[in-house]
Amino acid sequence: MSGGRTGAGSSSPVAWAGWSGYASVAAWQKLDPALGTALRSGQPVGIWVELPFPPEEFHIRYMQDRGTVTGVRGRWIHLTRVRPATAWSIARLYWVQRVRGEPGPQGAQESVDRGSPRRAGHAVLSV
């Protein structure tokens, strides 16, 4: 046996590099331009993350490991105290559609602040 690599073994790093490049380009398109300015400050930020579907337990727990989840409204998850590098890594996820800074999507913040989430048709998580 020659001990050489097969085509399948050497294509994995190429595929990973391609995916990483795509994720980086896509992340810039997902980030709200105003949020980019806040991220450059280096300080933790509050963000709203939109998924293409209502978040499930996995998505909420994933976000809890990256910031403080203060609420869920429809397809949006609100996080506070998110480090800039973490916000960037969230935007790179294929299952994230958009990442916005405060005050978030129109109407979302007001309904979180108003009180009973059930009236507004969304759930707010207590952390």
Backbone as a ProteinNet text record, in pm:
[ID]
protein_1_A
[PRIMARY]
MSGGRTGAGSSSPVAWAGWSGYASVAAWQKLDPALGTALRSGQPVGIWVELPFPPEEFHIRYMQDRGTVTGVRGRWIHLTRVRPATAWSIARLYWVQRVRGEPGPQGAQESVDRGSPRRAGHAVLSV
[TERTIARY]
82.9	0	87.2	39.6	118.2	101.3	-7.8	-30.2	-69.5	-96.3	-133.9	-277.3	-305.2	-440.6	-533.5	-655.6	-755.3	-815.1	-886.2	-950.1	-1048.2	-1119	-1218.1	-1152.9	-1037.9	-970.5	-916.4	-873.3	-815.9	-921	-1042.2	-1145.5	-1212.3	-1199.6	-1263.2	-1212.5	-1081.3	-1034.3	-1079.8	-1088.9	-1133.8	-1280.7	-1361.2	-1502.9	-1519.2	-1441.2	-1449	-1409.9	-1304.9	-1260.7	-1367.7	-1430.1	-1537.7	-1655.5	-1695.7	-1807.3	-1773.6	-1653.3	-1611.4	-1613.1	-1565.8	-1568	-1709.5	-1796	-1936	-2001.1	-1978.6	-2040.1	-1995.6	-1869.9	-1819.1	-1884.3	-1895.7	-1959.5	-2107.2	-2174.2	-2316	-2338.9	-2247.4	-2262.6	-2268.5	-2186	-2188.5	-2324.1	-2388.3	-2519.2	-2629.3	-2609.2	-2709.8	-2704.4	-2586.7	-2569.1	-2628.2	-2705.6	-2757.6	-2638.5	-2631.7	-2517.4	-2493.5	-2599	-2582.2	-2519.2	-2548.5	-2490.7	-2340.6	-2298.1	-2155.5	-2075.2	-2129.5	-2063.4	-2052.2	-2159.5	-2158.4	-2059.3	-2049.2	-1957.6	-1812	-1783.3	-1645.6	-1600.4	-1694.9	-1658	-1592.3	-1617.2	-1558.2	-1636.5	-1745.2	-1827.1	-1940.1	-1986.7	-2102.1	-2223.8	-2305.3	-2421.1	-2547.1	-2660.4	-2788.7	-2823.5	-2867.6	-2900.9	-3034.2	-3093.4	-3213	-3173.3	-3197.1	-3159	-3286.5	-3296.7	-3413.8	-3379.7	-3466.5	-3454.7	-3561.2	-3547.7	-3649.9	-3771.8	-3775.3	-3881.8	-3890.3	-3999.2	-4004.9	-3896.7	-3820	-3712.2	-3765.7	-3692.3	-3725.5	-3627.5	-3646.3	-3564.3	-3414.7	-3375	-3233.2	-3177.6	-3248.3	-3200.2	-3190.6	-3289.2	-3289.1	-3175.1	-3156.4	-3045.1	-2909.9	-2898.6	-2775	-2744.4	-2845.9	-2826.5	-2796.7	-2856.6	-2830.4	-2683.3	-2617.1	-2474.1	-2388.8	-2450.1	-2375	-2410.1	-2511.8	-2554.6	-2669	-2729.8	-2844.6	-2971	-3045.8	-3170.4	-3276.6	-3334.4	-3436.8	-3575.8	-3585.9	-3718.4	-3716.8	-3833.6	-3856	-3985.7	-3982.9	-4103.7	-4112.9	-4208.3	-4221.2	-4095.9	-4029.2	-3905.6	-3780.6	-3797.2	-3685.1	-3647.6	-3517.7	-3465.3	-3387.1	-3416.2	-3345.6	-3238.6	-3117	-3004.6	-2941	-2892.3	-2814.3	-2677.6	-2587.4	-2450.3	-2379.2	-2390.3	-2327.5	-2196.1	-2087.5	-1957.7	-1953.8	-1879.5	-1875.3	-1837	-1737.5	-1697.3	-1809.7	-1886.1	-1997.9	-2110.4	-2138.9	-2242.3	-2204.7	-2076.7	-2027.5	-2047.1	-2015.6	-2029.7	-2176.9	-2265.7	-2409.4	-2453.5	-2407.4	-2444.6	-2394.6	-2288.4	-2233.2	-2316.3	-2405.9	-2485	-2579.6	-2587.9	-2673.5	-2820.7	-2859.8	-3000.5	-3039.2	-2953	-2984.1	-3007.1	-3120.4	-3151.9	-3096.5	-3115.2	-3071.8	-3029.2	-2939.6	-2899	-2909.6	-2994.6	-3015.3	-2975.8	-2936.5	-2906	-3031.2	-3012.3	-3125	-3170.4	-3296.4	-3404.9	-3467.2	-3412.2	-3462.2	-3567.5	-3633.9	-3735.8	-3851.5	-3913.9	-4022.2	-4130.8	-4161.4	-4267	-4224.4	-4111	-4071.1	-4037	-3960.1	-3918.8	-4039.1	-4131.6	-4247.7	-4328.3	-4346	-4427	-4355.1	-4221.7	-4147.5	-4160.9	-4156	-4162.5	-4303.1	-4406.6	-4544.1	-4592.3	-4542.1	-4593.5	-4623.1	-4747.1	-4786	-4759	-4666.4	-4633.7	-4745.1	-4828	-4933	-5034.3	-5057.9	-5148.3	-5097.5	-4967.3	-4908.9	-4878.5	-4905.4	-4883.8	-4739.6	-4662.7	-4524.5	-4487	-4374.5	-4328.7	-4204	-4195.3	-4075	-4017.8	-3892.2	-3827.4	-3779	-3793.7	-3732.7	-3598.9	-3498.8	-3363.9	-3313.2
-117.9	0	124	223.9	346.2	438.3	427.7	512.5	654.5	681.1	816.3	849.9	975.1	1021.3	1001	974.8	964.5	1102	1114.8	1242	1288.1	1193.9	1230.7	1290.3	1238.4	1289.1	1429.3	1462	1594.7	1699.1	1657.2	1754.7	1814.6	1748.6	1799.8	1938.5	1963.4	2099	2203.1	2162.1	2254.2	2289.8	2190	2215	2304.8	2278.4	2360.1	2504.8	2524.3	2659.6	2731.4	2658.7	2717.4	2759.2	2671.6	2702.6	2820.6	2822.6	2931.1	3065	3064.3	3186.4	3233.5	3139.4	3173.5	3229.8	3164.9	3208.7	3350	3382.2	3516.5	3622.3	3593.7	3688.4	3703.8	3593.1	3597.7	3672.9	3660.2	3727.6	3878.6	3933.3	4078.4	4122.5	4040.4	4075.2	4061.4	3979	3958.3	4065	4124.9	4223.1	4358	4414.9	4549.6	4646.2	4737.6	4829.3	4909	4952.9	5028	4939.9	4811.7	4719.6	4705.5	4711.2	4702	4808.8	4929.4	5039	5006.9	4957.6	4922.4	4809.9	4714.2	4601.7	4646.6	4745.9	4795.8	4864.1	4903.9	4967.6	4867.8	4738.1	4635.1	4606.6	4680.2	4661.7	4562	4491.9	4402.9	4481.9	4416	4481.1	4399.3	4462.2	4393.7	4368.4	4248.1	4214.9	4142	4149.4	4073.8	3982	3853.4	3753.7	3696.7	3705.4	3651.8	3518.4	3420.7	3289.7	3280.8	3191.1	3176.8	3097.1	3065.6	2985.3	3023.8	2989.9	3017.4	2936.7	3002	2930.1	2818.8	2710.7	2598.5	2596.9	2503.5	2496.8	2494.9	2417.4	2411.1	2549.4	2627.3	2758.1	2854.6	2849.2	2938	2901.8	2774	2731.9	2766.3	2750.7	2786.4	2934.4	3017.6	3161.4	3194.3	3119.6	3144	3122.3	3036.3	3013.3	3126.8	3217.2	3323.5	3463.6	3473.4	3601.8	3577.2	3683.6	3670.9	3683.2	3574.5	3576.9	3640.7	3751.4	3820	3801.2	3747.5	3726	3666.9	3617.7	3563.7	3624.9	3676.8	3733.6	3683.8	3596.4	3540.3	3463.9	3510.9	3446.4	3515.1	3610.4	3688.9	3644.3	3641	3613.8	3737.6	3788.3	3906.6	3863.3	3911.6	3882.1	4013	4014.5	4127.3	4076.1	4169	4139.4	4041.9	4067.5	3982.1	4047.2	3972.4	4024.7	4036.4	4133.7	4153	4027.5	3953.5	3831.5	3728.5	3725.7	3631.8	3672.9	3802.3	3850	3813.1	3827.2	3790.4	3640.9	3557.6	3412.7	3373.4	3444.4	3417.8	3450	3561.2	3600.2	3499.1	3426.6	3327.5	3199	3177.8	3054.1	3048	2932.5	2919.5	2934.7	2905.1	2913.2	3049.1	3146.7	3283.6	3367.6	3439.5	3524	3664.3	3725.6	3863.5	3882.9	3980.6	4021.3	4173	4222.6	4366.4	4412.4	4537.2	4598.3	4655.9	4723.9	4788.9	4907.3	4938.6	4886.8	4760	4704.2	4577.6	4597.1	4488.4	4496.5	4582.9	4652.7	4744	4673.2	4728.5	4675.1	4566.9	4504.7	4393.5	4441.3	4548.1	4595.7	4640.8	4713.4	4761.6	4646.7	4539.7	4429.2	4352.2	4349.9	4284.5	4367	4499.9	4588.4	4600.2	4575	4598.8	4510.5	4394.2	4308	4170.4	4129.2	3992.4	3956.7	3865.6	3827.5	3750.5	3682.3	3602.2	3691.1	3811.4	3903.2	3938.1	3954.7	3996	3876.6	3756.4	3639	3593.2	3619.3	3572.7	3534.8	3471.9	3428	3504.6	3539.5	3600.7	3502.3	3472.3	3376.7	3447.3	3384.7	3440.4	3371.8	3452.1	3396.5	3417
0	0	0	-66.1	-78.7	40.9	114.3	231.5	194.4	67.2	24.3	62.9	60.2	93.1	-25.7	4.5	-101	-126.1	-233.5	-267.3	-161.3	-100.3	0.6	124	162.9	282.2	264.2	144.4	122	87.3	53.9	19.4	142.8	256.2	377.2	417	419.9	452.6	349.9	224.2	120	142.7	173.6	200.7	322.9	427.5	549.1	519.8	442.8	408	325.6	234.1	153.7	239.1	330.6	419.4	509.6	562.8	651.2	577.2	454.4	373.7	346.5	309.8	284.9	411.1	525	650.7	687.2	662.9	693.1	605.2	476.3	384.8	420.3	446.6	481	611.6	707	836.5	818.4	730.7	707.7	656.2	575.1	520.4	624.5	725.2	829.2	937.9	957.7	1064.7	1026.3	1117	1102.5	1097.4	998.4	989.4	1117.9	1183.9	1309	1416.6	1413.4	1510.8	1487.9	1363.4	1332.8	1405	1411.4	1482.6	1630.4	1689.3	1832	1859.7	1768.8	1789	1785.2	1703.7	1695.4	1824	1908.7	2036.3	2130.9	2106.9	2192.1	2318.8	2340.6	2460.4	2433.1	2537.2	2519.2	2469.5	2389.9	2328.8	2352.3	2329.6	2326.5	2181.1	2149.2	2010.5	2002.3	1885.4	1850.2	1736	1751.7	1651.7	1590.1	1457.2	1388.2	1324.2	1347.6	1284.3	1175.4	1079.2	975.8	1023.8	1152.3	1211.6	1359.1	1427.6	1571.4	1643.9	1731.5	1800.2	1889.3	1892.3	1979.1	2095.3	2184.9	2305.7	2273.8	2173.2	2136.5	2105.4	2022.9	1980.2	2098.3	2185.6	2302	2396.2	2421.2	2508.3	2445.8	2315.7	2245.9	2269.2	2254.6	2274.4	2421	2513.9	2656.3	2690	2616.8	2638.4	2581.5	2506.4	2440.2	2489	2571.1	2626.4	2721.9	2768.7	2857.5	2773.5	2761	2685.4	2774.3	2726.1	2804.4	2747.3	2627.1	2572.8	2433.6	2395.2	2261.8	2212.2	2091.1	2031.1	1888.3	1863	1728.5	1690.5	1586	1539.4	1593.7	1682.8	1736.2	1876.7	1904.2	2038.6	2080.5	2200.1	2250.8	2349.9	2328	2417.3	2462.5	2584.8	2634.3	2676.3	2696.6	2740.3	2645.9	2517.5	2416.2	2372.8	2382.7	2340.3	2188.3	2136.1	1990.9	1912.2	1957.1	1885.3	1886.2	1993.5	2003.2	1909	1900.9	1808.3	1664.7	1633.3	1500.4	1475.5	1574.2	1555.6	1542.2	1609.6	1595.5	1452.7	1398.4	1261.8	1158.7	1189.9	1096.7	1090.4	1184.9	1187.9	1068.3	1005	887.3	921.4	1046.9	1083.5	1140.8	1129.3	1171.4	1046.2	1043.3	928.2	941.1	1059.2	1081	1224.6	1245.8	1380.2	1384.3	1473.9	1486	1624.5	1632.3	1761	1824.2	1933.9	1999.8	1915.6	1908.8	1990	1935.5	1830.5	1777.8	1671.7	1633.3	1529.5	1576.5	1484.6	1518.6	1599.1	1714.5	1798.8	1894.9	1873.7	1960.7	2100.6	2112.7	2243.9	2325.8	2262.7	2336.3	2394.5	2318.5	2368.3	2477.6	2475.7	2583.3	2710.2	2696.3	2812.2	2870.4	2791.9	2832.7	2946.1	2956.7	3062.4	3010.9	3027.4	2996.4	2850.5	2827.2	2690.4	2622.1	2696.6	2634.6	2561.6	2614.4	2546.4	2407.6	2394.8	2267.3	2176.6	2222.1	2139	2131.9	2235.9	2238.1	2380.1	2393.1	2525	2564.5	2690	2744.6	2844	2829.8	2918.8	3043.1	3155.3	3275.7	3293.4	3320.6	3335.3	3475.1
[MASK]
+++++++++++++++++++++++++++++++++++++++++++++++++++++++++++++++++++++++++++++++++++++++++++++++++++++++++++++++++++++++++++++++

